Every structure is written in structure tokens, then in C-alpha cells.
Amino acid sequence: MSRPTNRLTARAVQSARPGYHCDGAGLYLLVTPAGTASWVFRYTLRGRKREMGLGSAADFSLAQARERAAAQRRLLADGHDPIDARRTAHALPDVIPRTWGEARRDFISAKAGEWRNGAQREQWEQSLSAYGPADSLAVAAVTTDVALACLQPEWRLGGKVETMTRVRGRCERIWDAERVRGTVAGENPFRWRGHLEHLLPRPKKVAKSRNHAAMPYRDVPAFMAALAARDSRTRAALRFTILTAARTAETTGASWGEFDLDAALWTIPAERMKAGRAHVVPLVPAALAILRARRGEARPFDLSTASMLGLLQKAPPKGLGHPFTVHGFRSSFRDWVAEETDHPGEVAEMALAHMIEDETEAAYRRGTLLAKRRRLMEDWAAYLAGVGAGNVVPLRAAG
């Protein structure tokens, strides 16, 4: 039995609510939550479901949209992919082809000013270099098959689906920028909605979100002793990060101007904080000693954001061979506070620079909890300096 066509009416188009509205034979009216309406053509070719834009509902009437959809159905009947056919028709032979590497570098340079710190630029460059299309490939040659070749292997494994989701979004933005430049035309091969969502499993179905692997807090004192047994910039940075319960980028991006060693304070500016608010960290003597030992350096910890994680996780002799993350030490700290101390939970939350929704309360806490946070961090440092009873075995030759 054939499916009914011409389901929509002109009045229904004008009053349609957000969502997809089927007219039949692959033609749909798509209304966004903002009220923007457009025509789309959905079809399946060689087992692949695809969605093709047919123009704005403000520019094309229902009758015109039906004519445009009929033209695409004729292409399908002849064995042609409508999206590929349109991309070929819109090709610009007189334009010097731009490579993906050029597009990637230009986009990152143009947008870097929007990012809070250099760590974000580094994350873009590392992820796209590792998983994006080859730099030598022409942007016009980046097709859906290329997008799938980049994303599918790690995406289906599940362990890196969060990373691959970011890579997909970044590639989509770069390709869109090239369309604005006029170097490509047609559908974005990295688009999720109506496109890759039909070819890849949904991220939440592949792998549940996982917490940062944290070392049990009882093992951290012995681990700190193992770190201190050998001097290196990366080991010093990791010790400092654990002592201050800081995030990786907060440590690696620190400059000397942020530190007041006499007052034993570290003021991290708002643009370097995840919450976008300045954060003051009371420095314990052990943290001050690490800083003073590095005063000859241009920056206290001039490292990439991956250095400490590499030290922690890589197999000996290059690393310590542990399955934990640097960020996980913040969880170790929080568990220690909850299970081994009487320090109030809000003091620990402030020490971790977690967002407080109420601005008045947040301002009050910033003004009154510094002394309490200093006592908390002193207790944490004393705990870390004690004899660890855990099972972390110091490993040689790493760092």
C-alpha cells in the first residue's frame, strides 16, 4: 500500500508547531523552536538515510516545495544521490581548492580570541590533528564517507565517544566556515541532525558518561612521596596540583603575576576559570616551597595540558602506569574531606571553585571562607605528608 501524499495544507504550514511535519513522499516541513520553517527531503539510498534542505518556507510555497521534492525523487529513480548531485552542480572550478589543513588553521586563528585561554586552542588542535580529516585533503573532497571514516572507529568503541562528539562538532563548524567562504557548497557532511544521526549510534547509547578515575584518598600520601622522590617539572606540577586541588589547566597556565608568595595566595583570574570567576587559593608551605624552587623559570609550570596525565598513566619508564586522571585527585580530596574531617562541605566546594548559583551567597562566601579554606588546605597538606598506608607502589625511572 502506497503512503498518502499531499497531507499538508497551506493553512497547516502557516500554523505548524516546532517539529517535523510530513507531507508525504519524503517531503517534510521542519519548524525550529524559534519558529523558523524550512522544507526538507528525506530519502534512503543504498541503505543510508539522508536529509536534504529544499529551502525556506518563506521563499517557497507548499506547491513549489512539492515540485522541488519531485525533482529529487526523479534523481533517485535514476540511481543518483540528490545531495551529491547538487554538490557537483554547485562546484566552483575556478576557485583554487583549499585544503582541510588550511581551513582548520584559519578557523582556529579566527576564533581563538573567543576562548578563555590557550588550553582550548590546544585542545582543538590536538583533537583535530588526531581524528579530523587529513590536512592535505581538499575541503571539497570532505564527504560523508570521509566524516564517517574519521568518527566511526572510536565512536563505536564507546570509550572516546565524548571526544569524538567534540571532534564532529568542531569539523562541522570548520566546514560551515568554508561554505561561507564559498569554497564548498551543499550539505555539511559532519551535520548530526538529519544526517549523521542516521549513520552513527547516539552518544548516550554507546557509552554512559563516566567520572574521572580517582585514586583512593588513602593511597594519595604514598603517591605524593613517590612523586617527591625524584625532581622534574612535571612531577612538581602534579604535586602542586594535588596540594591545591586545582584543575590541570589552572596549573599549567599559571603565571608568576598570579602569585603573592608573601601573602601565600594564588589568584586565578576569571578568564582562566571554568566558572568565569576569579578564584583565590590559599597556599600551604609545601606548595610555596614548590613555587620558590622554580623561581628561575619564565612560568612556574610551562607544560602542555597533557603532560601530567602522561606522567600519571603512561607505562614505565616514561610514566607511573596508574589508571587514574589528574582531575580525579579533586575527587580524592573531596572524599577525604567528607570521610575523614569535620570541615563543612561548603568550604570544600569553595576550595574546588565549584559554582554557587546564588550570587549574593557566593560573594559572602568568598569574603568569609578564605581563613577556613586555608585551615582545610593545611590539614590536606598535613595528611598528604603523613605516612601513606595505601597500596600505591613508588615506580622508578618516570617523569
Order of alpha helices (4+ residues) and beta strands (2+ residues): alpha-beta-beta-beta-beta-alpha-alpha-alpha-alpha-alpha-alpha-alpha-alpha-alpha-alpha-beta-beta-beta-alpha-alpha-alpha-alpha-alpha-alpha
